[in-house]
Amino acid sequence: MGNKLGIDLGGTKIEAIVINDAFQVVERKRIATNREEGYDAILQRIVNLAKELIETGNVEGPVGICTPGAIDYQTGTLKNSNTVCLIDKPLQSDLESALSLPILMENDANCFALAEAILGAAKDYRLVFGVVLGTGCGAGIVINKNIHRGPNHISGEWGHHVLYPGGRDCYCGNKGCAESYISGTALEAEWKALTGKYLRTTDIIDSGAYKSHPHWKDTFIENFGRALANVMDILDPDAIILGGGLSNMDILYTEGRDAAFHASFSENMVTPIIKNKLGDSAGVFGAAMLGDYI
């Protein structure tokens, strides 16, 4: 086994790492995405970055790509990327042609869950539900150190299970999805509607601003708990790992955990709800691991 290259394609930055068989970082580099320059420019930036690290890092293919958004695994295209110019473009095949290496593309939540299950906070657990809770609401499922995708490649999309039938419109076309209630975007919109001011969800909690509108916080915790309880009742994971910007809020591991346990089917829940260990690096580590744990 040789060194592996993983690339995290984000909306603002592209990060690449080369890891060895012991998961140690051999090379690492981060560049701006510059998404305003369009698809061809981004493609060339990825190609240049990959070629540089393949050469200096003694990489053996395939190359793993981690990116937000849904991936059409039949065509290798992105369906709802935050970098709009990438949507429906043949990114996978274009990269394979440019690099003459197989390209493995994976959703960022799956890469997060894989990295945490191999290296991070969930490495001692068999069935891991890895949550990415921030601007959006996603998750990945890892079983015995391998990503579980399902025949339709929608496994882990808990952000789009319905909490409130007939509820808020969701960009996916349905109504009442969990993401429309517990994502940072949804919570910040609620706060602005209440107060007329924009604050980040983490700032609302950490500063204690929510105390002027306790219902906002109580509803958030209730919805978070119900959303996780639905997962626990169906999947009964060995551990739930929280990632994304909202995972830094301590309240999720106390009041949020209690709400999830209260809403679940069992009266004696023992499922650990744990903060991630790898932080923002989880996605790029997971991408580098795709060739061995796909």
C-alpha positions as CSV (number, residue, x, y, z in Angstrom):
1,M,0.0,0.0,0.0
2,G,1.3,3.4,-1.0
3,N,0.5,6.9,0.1
4,K,-3.0,8.1,-0.5
5,L,-4.3,11.5,-1.7
6,G,-7.5,13.1,-0.5
7,I,-9.0,16.4,-1.6
8,D,-11.7,18.3,0.2
9,L,-13.5,20.5,-2.3
10,G,-15.3,23.3,-0.4
11,G,-17.0,26.4,-1.3
12,T,-14.2,28.7,-0.2
13,K,-11.1,26.4,0.0
14,I,-9.7,23.3,-1.6
15,E,-7.6,21.3,0.9
16,A,-5.4,18.3,-0.1
17,I,-3.5,15.8,2.1
18,V,-1.3,12.8,1.5
19,I,-1.3,10.2,4.2
20,N,0.8,7.1,4.6
21,D,-0.3,3.6,5.7
22,A,-0.2,4.7,9.4
23,F,-2.5,7.7,8.5
24,Q,0.3,10.1,9.1
25,V,0.2,13.3,7.0
26,V,3.0,13.3,4.5
27,E,2.0,16.4,2.5
28,R,-0.7,19.0,3.1
29,K,-1.7,22.1,1.1
30,R,-4.7,24.4,1.0
31,I,-5.7,26.9,-1.7
32,A,-8.7,29.1,-2.4
33,T,-11.6,27.7,-4.5
34,N,-12.3,31.0,-6.2
35,R,-15.7,29.7,-7.3
36,E,-16.5,33.0,-9.0
37,E,-14.0,32.0,-11.7
38,G,-16.2,29.2,-12.9
39,Y,-16.0,25.4,-13.5
40,D,-13.0,25.3,-15.8
41,A,-10.9,27.3,-13.5
42,I,-11.8,25.3,-10.4
43,L,-11.1,22.1,-12.3
44,Q,-7.7,23.3,-13.3
45,R,-6.9,24.3,-9.7
46,I,-7.8,20.8,-8.5
47,V,-5.7,19.2,-11.2
48,N,-2.7,21.4,-10.5
49,L,-3.0,20.8,-6.8
50,A,-3.4,17.0,-7.2
51,K,-0.5,16.7,-9.7
52,E,1.8,18.6,-7.3
53,L,1.0,16.4,-4.3
54,I,1.0,13.2,-6.3
55,E,4.6,13.9,-7.4
56,T,5.9,15.2,-4.1
57,G,4.0,12.7,-1.9
58,N,4.7,9.5,-3.8
59,V,1.0,8.8,-4.2
60,E,-0.6,5.7,-5.6
61,G,-4.2,6.0,-6.8
62,P,-7.1,6.3,-6.6
63,V,-7.6,9.9,-5.5
64,G,-10.5,10.6,-3.1
65,I,-12.6,13.7,-3.5
66,C,-14.8,15.0,-0.6
67,T,-17.4,17.6,-1.4
68,P,-20.7,19.0,0.0
69,G,-23.9,18.2,-1.9
70,A,-25.6,15.1,-3.3
71,I,-23.6,13.0,-5.8
72,D,-25.1,11.2,-8.7
73,Y,-23.0,8.0,-8.6
74,Q,-24.1,6.9,-12.1
75,T,-22.8,10.1,-13.7
76,G,-20.3,11.4,-11.2
77,T,-22.0,14.8,-11.1
78,L,-23.0,17.0,-8.2
79,K,-26.7,17.8,-7.6
80,N,-26.9,20.5,-5.0
81,S,-23.4,21.9,-4.5
82,N,-22.9,25.2,-2.7
83,T,-20.5,25.9,-5.5
84,V,-23.2,26.4,-8.1
85,C,-20.9,26.2,-11.2
86,L,-20.1,22.6,-10.4
87,I,-23.7,21.4,-10.5
88,D,-24.3,18.8,-13.3
89,K,-20.7,19.1,-14.5
90,P,-18.7,15.9,-15.3
91,L,-16.2,16.6,-12.5
92,Q,-15.3,13.0,-11.9
93,S,-14.6,12.0,-15.5
94,D,-12.8,15.3,-16.2
95,L,-10.5,14.7,-13.3
96,E,-9.9,11.1,-14.3
97,S,-9.0,12.3,-17.8
98,A,-6.6,15.0,-16.5
99,L,-4.9,12.9,-13.9
100,S,-5.0,9.4,-15.5
101,L,-6.1,8.0,-12.1
102,P,-9.4,6.7,-10.8
103,I,-11.3,9.3,-8.9
104,L,-13.6,8.4,-6.0
105,M,-16.1,11.1,-5.1
106,E,-18.0,11.1,-1.8
107,N,-20.3,13.3,0.1
108,D,-18.7,15.3,2.9
109,A,-20.9,13.7,5.6
110,N,-19.8,10.2,4.6
111,C,-16.2,11.3,4.6
112,F,-16.6,12.8,8.0
113,A,-18.2,9.7,9.4
114,L,-15.5,7.4,7.9
115,A,-12.6,9.5,9.3
116,E,-14.1,9.7,12.7
117,A,-14.8,5.9,12.7
118,I,-11.2,5.1,11.6
119,L,-9.2,7.7,13.4
120,G,-11.4,9.9,15.5
121,A,-13.9,9.8,18.3
122,A,-15.8,6.7,17.0
123,K,-12.8,4.4,16.4
124,D,-14.0,2.0,19.1
125,Y,-17.5,1.6,17.7
126,R,-18.9,-0.8,15.1
127,L,-22.0,1.1,13.8
128,V,-21.4,4.9,13.7
129,F,-23.9,7.6,12.8
130,G,-21.8,10.7,11.9
131,V,-23.8,13.9,12.0
132,V,-22.7,17.1,10.2
133,L,-24.8,19.9,11.7
134,G,-24.0,23.4,10.5
135,T,-25.3,25.4,7.5
136,G,-27.2,22.2,6.5
137,C,-28.0,18.9,8.2
138,G,-26.4,15.7,6.9
139,A,-25.0,12.5,8.1
140,G,-23.1,9.4,7.1
141,I,-23.3,5.8,8.3
142,V,-20.3,3.6,8.8
143,I,-20.5,0.0,9.6
144,N,-17.4,-2.1,10.5
145,K,-15.2,0.8,9.1
146,N,-17.0,0.9,5.8
147,I,-19.4,3.6,4.5
148,H,-23.0,2.3,4.1
149,R,-24.6,4.0,1.1
150,G,-27.6,1.9,0.4
151,P,-28.8,0.9,-3.1
152,N,-30.1,4.4,-3.8
153,H,-27.0,6.1,-2.3
154,I,-29.2,8.1,0.1
155,S,-28.3,6.4,3.4
156,G,-27.7,8.9,6.2
157,E,-29.8,11.7,4.7
158,W,-31.5,12.4,8.0
159,G,-31.8,16.1,7.2
160,H,-34.6,15.2,4.9
161,H,-36.7,13.0,7.0
162,V,-39.9,14.8,7.9
163,L,-40.3,16.2,11.4
164,Y,-43.5,18.1,10.7
165,P,-45.8,16.9,7.8
166,G,-46.9,19.9,5.8
167,G,-44.4,22.1,7.6
168,R,-41.8,24.5,6.2
169,D,-40.7,24.3,2.6
170,C,-37.4,22.6,2.1
171,Y,-35.2,23.1,-1.0
172,C,-35.5,19.4,-1.7
173,G,-39.1,19.9,-2.6
174,N,-40.7,18.3,0.5
175,K,-42.2,20.1,3.5
176,G,-41.2,19.8,7.2
177,C,-37.7,18.3,6.7
178,A,-35.4,18.2,9.8
179,E,-32.9,20.5,8.0
180,S,-35.6,23.2,7.9
181,Y,-35.7,23.2,11.7
182,I,-32.4,22.3,13.2
183,S,-29.8,23.5,10.7
184,G,-27.8,26.7,11.5
185,T,-29.5,28.4,8.6
186,A,-33.0,27.6,9.9
187,L,-32.2,28.5,13.4
188,E,-30.6,31.8,12.4
189,A,-33.7,32.7,10.3
190,E,-35.9,32.0,13.3
191,W,-33.8,34.2,15.5
192,K,-33.9,37.1,13.0
193,A,-37.7,36.8,12.7
194,L,-38.0,37.0,16.5
195,T,-35.5,39.8,17.2
196,G,-34.9,41.5,13.9
197,K,-31.2,40.8,14.3
198,Y,-28.9,38.3,12.7
199,L,-26.7,36.2,15.0
200,R,-24.9,32.9,14.4
201,T,-26.6,30.0,16.2
202,T,-23.4,29.3,18.2
203,D,-23.3,32.9,19.4
204,I,-26.9,32.9,20.4
205,I,-26.3,29.9,22.7
206,D,-22.8,30.8,23.9
207,S,-23.7,34.4,24.8
208,G,-26.9,33.5,26.5
209,A,-28.9,35.7,24.2
210,Y,-31.5,32.9,23.9
211,K,-32.6,33.7,27.5
212,S,-34.6,36.6,26.2
213,H,-36.5,34.1,23.9
214,P,-36.3,30.8,25.8
215,H,-38.8,29.2,23.5
216,W,-36.3,29.4,20.6
217,K,-33.8,27.3,22.5
218,D,-36.3,24.9,23.9
219,T,-37.9,24.3,20.5
220,F,-34.4,23.7,18.9
221,I,-33.5,21.2,21.6
222,E,-36.8,19.4,21.3
223,N,-36.5,19.2,17.5
224,F,-32.9,18.1,17.7
225,G,-33.8,15.4,20.2
226,R,-36.8,14.1,18.1
227,A,-34.7,14.0,14.9
228,L,-31.9,11.9,16.6
229,A,-34.5,9.7,18.4
230,N,-36.0,8.8,15.0
231,V,-32.5,7.6,13.9
232,M,-31.9,5.7,17.2
233,D,-35.2,3.9,16.9
234,I,-34.5,2.7,13.4
235,L,-30.7,2.3,13.3
236,D,-29.8,1.9,17.0
237,P,-26.2,3.0,16.3
238,D,-23.3,2.2,18.7
239,A,-22.3,5.8,18.7
240,I,-23.5,9.2,17.3
241,I,-20.7,11.6,16.5
242,L,-21.5,15.3,16.0
243,G,-19.6,17.4,13.5
244,G,-20.1,20.7,11.8
245,G,-20.2,24.2,13.3
246,L,-23.1,23.5,15.7
247,S,-21.2,20.5,17.2
248,N,-19.2,23.0,19.3
249,M,-22.3,23.8,21.4
250,D,-22.0,22.0,24.7
251,I,-25.8,22.1,25.1
252,L,-26.2,19.3,22.5
253,Y,-24.3,16.8,24.7
254,T,-26.5,17.5,27.7
255,E,-30.0,18.9,27.0
256,G,-29.8,17.7,23.4
257,R,-28.8,14.2,24.5
258,D,-31.6,14.1,27.2
259,A,-34.2,15.2,24.6
260,A,-33.1,12.5,22.2
261,F,-33.2,9.8,25.0
262,H,-36.6,11.1,26.2
263,A,-38.1,10.9,22.6
264,S,-36.7,7.5,21.8
265,F,-38.4,4.1,22.1
266,S,-36.3,2.7,24.9
267,E,-36.5,3.9,28.5
268,N,-32.8,3.0,29.2
269,M,-30.9,4.6,26.3
270,V,-27.1,4.2,26.5
271,T,-26.1,5.5,23.1
272,P,-23.1,7.9,23.4
273,I,-23.5,11.2,21.7
274,I,-19.9,12.4,21.2
275,K,-18.2,15.5,19.9
276,N,-15.9,14.8,16.9
277,K,-12.1,14.6,17.3
278,L,-10.8,15.6,13.9
279,G,-12.7,18.9,13.4
280,D,-12.5,20.5,10.0
281,S,-9.9,17.9,8.9
282,A,-12.3,14.9,9.1
283,G,-13.5,15.4,5.5
284,V,-10.1,15.5,3.8
285,F,-8.9,12.5,5.9
286,G,-12.0,10.6,4.9
287,A,-11.4,11.4,1.3
288,A,-7.8,10.0,1.5
289,M,-9.2,6.8,3.0
290,L,-11.8,6.1,0.4
291,G,-9.6,3.8,-1.7
292,D,-9.2,1.4,1.2
293,Y,-12.5,1.7,3.0
294,I,-15.0,2.2,0.2
